[in-house]
Amino acid sequence: MKILLIEDNERLTAFIGERLAEQGHSLETAGTGRDGLTLATRGPHDVIIIDRMLPGELEGLSVVQELRSAGNSTPILILSALGDVDERIRGLKAGGDDYLSKPFAFGELMARLEVLARRGAAPPSAAEVTELLLADLKIDLKAHKVTRAGKVITLRPREFRLLEYLMRNAGQIVTRSMLLEHVWEYDFDPETNVIDVQISKLRNKVDAGFDKPLLRTIRTVGYMLTADD
């Protein structure tokens, strides 16, 4: 991936840059909103990471709004020490695609970047997809029906949304917080075990009785729906 990081914390910038380089990604950096806006308009980038609180006349959300006003649709991940729900919602309404609170684990950042890059590379018709397929597992989005190897799997509404999100990001790690944000839409207690409970129920319905499990737990990181061995 080619990533633009707009962040004034030099130590954090160096850390992210080193870790991304280790995984073969390239990184451009800017320490102010104005410099970041200049680099973003030159593009292209697969994902833009931007700090919520930047020095100078252009803070993070202002940069996001200017990019969106100019027609720049590059996926944007907002980093911020302001992690409460209202601030997250402000960031998303300003045009951000995702929001990650500081401090964060690099694995969480990487998982979100991969999902955003994939979303940005998806064809325009992706939003019109009516079926999602993975091996012998199929979701009919119009009929609200799930089958595996032709067998109908009955899911509750929340289980259906959870499976749909995992299917749309098949092959990619999704973290617990990503699921809480995108499936529960912030209506949760951060200390709840709701994800563990729902994943367990979903696994029993999607994998039980079939030779090959599709729903994997990635230890300490999150979950992945995949047909790969």
Secondary structure, 3 states (H helix, E strand, C coil): CEEEEECCCHHHHHHHHHHHHHCCCEEEEECCHHHHHHHHHHCCCCEEEEECCCCCCCCHHHHHHHHHHCCCCCCEEEEECCCCHHHHHHHHHCCCCEEEECCCCHHHHHHHHHHHHHHHHCCHHHHHCCEEEECCEEEECCCCEEEECCEEECCCHHHHHHHHHHHHCCCCCEEHHHHHHHHCCCCCCCCCCHHHHHHHHHHHHHCCCCCCCCEEEECCCEEEECCCC
